[in-house]
Amino acid sequence: RQPFGATIVILALLAGKWVTIWAAWWWWSNYPVNFVMPSTLLPSAIVLDCILLLTRNWTLTAVIGAWLFAILFYPTNWALFAYSHTPLVVDGTLLSWADY
């Protein structure tokens, strides 16, 4: 038996999140969908499933897997938001894209 429950749950959560974003932001307020993105939980779910695959123990998966799930939550968003930290010069003032 291959453990892939966390990955399927996160994929279903992301699909539901995108339906909610599309319905709430695009239909009601015409806000661009590309500015509203969910957190990337898929790498953390894959690591959680790998911990269960390697240990075959629910207790170790709960302790080690939950810790790794939380640790990987922040760095998986770096690739999404890295562009907003690039430097930009506006009228002689150095700003980032997030500040401009």
Backbone hydrogen bonds in HBPLUS format (Angstrom, degrees):
<---DONOR---> <-ACCEPTOR-->    atom                        ^
c    i                          cat <-CA-CA->   ^        H-A-AA   ^      H-
h    n   atom  resd res      DA  || num        DHA   H-A  angle D-A-AA Bond
n    s   type  num  typ     dist DA aas  dist angle  dist       angle   num
A0008-ILE N   A0004-PHE O   3.20 MM   4  6.43 158.2  2.25 146.7 152.5     1
A0009-VAL N   A0005-GLY O   2.94 MM   4  6.12 158.9  1.98 150.8 156.9     2
A0010-ILE N   A0006-ALA O   2.95 MM   4  6.11 160.4  1.99 147.3 152.3     3
A0011-LEU N   A0007-THR O   2.95 MM   4  6.12 155.1  2.01 144.7 151.9     4
A0012-ALA N   A0008-ILE O   2.97 MM   4  6.17 156.0  2.02 146.3 152.5     5
A0013-LEU N   A0009-VAL O   2.86 MM   4  6.10 151.4  1.95 144.0 152.9     6
A0014-LEU N   A0010-ILE O   2.83 MM   4  6.04 157.8  1.88 150.4 155.6     7
A0015-ALA N   A0011-LEU O   2.95 MM   4  6.15 153.8  2.02 143.2 150.5     8
A0016-GLY N   A0012-ALA O   2.95 MM   4  6.16 161.6  1.99 147.3 152.2     9
A0017-LYS N   A0013-LEU O   2.84 MM   4  6.02 147.6  1.94 142.6 152.6    10
A0018-TRP N   A0014-LEU O   2.92 MM   4  6.13 155.2  1.99 147.3 152.6    11
A0019-VAL N   A0015-ALA O   3.08 MM   4  6.36 151.6  2.17 144.9 152.6    12
A0020-THR N   A0016-GLY O   2.98 MM   4  6.21 156.2  2.04 144.6 151.2    13
A0021-ILE N   A0017-LYS O   2.82 MM   4  6.08 158.5  1.86 149.6 155.9    14
A0022-TRP N   A0018-TRP O   2.87 MM   4  5.95 162.6  1.90 144.3 149.5    15
A0023-ALA N   A0019-VAL O   2.93 MM   4  6.06 163.7  1.95 147.7 152.4    16
A0024-ALA N   A0020-THR O   2.80 MM   4  5.79 167.9  1.82 152.1 156.4    17
A0025-TRP N   A0021-ILE O   2.86 MM   4  5.46 155.4  1.92 139.2 147.5    18
A0026-TRP N   A0022-TRP O   3.21 MM   4  5.16 133.7  2.43 114.5 127.5    19
A0027-TRP N   A0022-TRP O   3.31 MM   5  6.75 151.1  2.40 156.2 164.6    20
A0031-TYR N   A0025-TRP O   3.09 MM   6  5.42 156.6  2.15 145.9 140.5    21
A0030-ASN N   A0026-TRP O   3.24 MM   4  4.43 138.3  2.42 111.1 117.9    22
A0035-PHE N   A0032-PRO O   3.35 MM   3  5.89 162.8  2.38 111.2 116.1    23
A0036-VAL N   A0033-VAL O   3.14 MM   3  5.46 159.6  2.18 111.7 118.0    24
A0045-ALA N   A0041-LEU O   3.02 MM   4  6.29 151.5  2.11 152.5 161.2    25
A0046-ILE N   A0042-LEU O   2.99 MM   4  6.23 154.8  2.05 154.1 160.6    26
A0047-VAL N   A0043-PRO O   3.05 MM   4  6.28 157.2  2.10 145.2 151.0    27
A0048-LEU N   A0044-SER O   2.95 MM   4  6.17 152.9  2.03 143.2 151.0    28
A0049-ASP N   A0045-ALA O   2.94 MM   4  6.19 155.7  2.00 146.7 152.6    29
A0050-CYS N   A0046-ILE O   2.90 MM   4  6.14 149.2  1.99 144.2 153.3    30
A0051-ILE N   A0047-VAL O   2.92 MM   4  6.17 151.9  2.00 149.2 156.0    31
A0052-LEU N   A0048-LEU O   3.18 MM   4  6.46 156.6  2.24 143.4 149.1    32
A0053-LEU N   A0049-ASP O   2.90 MM   4  6.13 148.0  2.01 142.5 152.0    33
A0054-LEU N   A0050-CYS O   2.89 MM   4  6.09 154.1  1.95 149.1 155.0    34
A0055-THR N   A0051-ILE O   2.94 MM   4  5.99 164.9  1.96 151.8 156.0    35
A0056-ARG N   A0052-LEU O   2.93 MM   4  5.21 149.2  2.03 130.0 139.4    36
A0061-THR N   A0057-ASN O   3.03 MM   4  6.15 151.7  2.11 143.9 152.7    37
A0062-ALA N   A0058-TRP O   2.89 MM   4  6.03 148.5  1.99 139.6 147.7    38
A0063-VAL N   A0059-THR O   3.01 MM   4  6.29 153.8  2.08 148.3 155.1    39
A0064-ILE N   A0060-LEU O   2.79 MM   4  5.69 151.7  1.87 149.7 155.6    40
A0065-GLY N   A0061-THR O   2.85 MM   4  4.73 124.3  2.16 111.6 128.5    41
A0067-TRP N   A0063-VAL O   3.31 MM   4  6.29 150.1  2.41 132.2 140.2    42
A0068-LEU N   A0064-ILE O   2.94 MM   4  6.22 162.9  1.97 153.2 157.6    43
A0069-PHE N   A0065-GLY O   2.80 MM   4  5.92 150.6  1.89 144.0 153.2    44
A0070-ALA N   A0066-ALA O   3.07 MM   4  6.23 156.3  2.13 142.4 147.2    45
A0071-ILE N   A0067-TRP O   2.93 MM   4  6.16 155.1  1.99 147.0 154.8    46
A0072-LEU N   A0068-LEU O   2.91 MM   4  5.97 156.9  1.96 149.4 153.9    47
A0073-PHE N   A0070-ALA O   3.36 MM   3  5.26 150.6  2.45  96.3 104.7    48
A0076-THR N   A0072-LEU O   3.38 MM   4  6.22 146.7  2.50 142.3 148.7    49
A0077-ASN N   A0074-TYR O   3.22 MM   3  5.81 157.8  2.27 116.5 122.6    50
A0078-TRP N   A0075-PRO O   3.20 MM   3  5.30 158.3  2.25 104.1 110.7    51
A0080-LEU N   A0077-ASN O   3.16 MM   3  5.30 126.9  2.46  99.1 112.6    52
A0081-PHE N   A0077-ASN O   3.21 MM   4  6.45 153.5  2.28 154.5 160.8    53
A0082-ALA N   A0078-TRP O   2.94 MM   4  5.57 112.0  2.41 148.4 159.5    54
A0084-SER N   A0081-PHE O   3.30 MM   3  5.69 142.4  2.45 105.2 114.2    55
A0085-HIS N   A0082-ALA O   3.18 MM   3  5.66 166.8  2.19 115.8 119.7    56
A0086-THR N   A0083-TYR O   3.43 MM   3  5.71 168.9  2.44 112.4 112.7    57
A0098-ALA N   A0084-SER O   3.09 MM  14  4.94 145.6  2.22 143.7 134.0    58
A0088-LEU N   A0095-LEU O   2.69 MM   7  5.14 140.1  1.84 162.5 162.3    59
A0095-LEU N   A0088-LEU O   2.70 MM   7  5.14 178.1  1.70 165.2 165.7    60
A0090-VAL N   A0093-THR O   2.88 MM   3  5.22 164.7  1.90 151.5 150.5    61
A0093-THR N   A0090-VAL O   2.97 MM   3  5.22 160.8  2.00 112.7 118.9    62
A0099-ASP N   A0096-SER O   3.05 MM   3  5.25 130.0  2.31 100.6 113.4    63
A0100-TYR N   A0096-SER O   3.07 MM   4  6.30 133.4  2.29 146.4 159.6    64
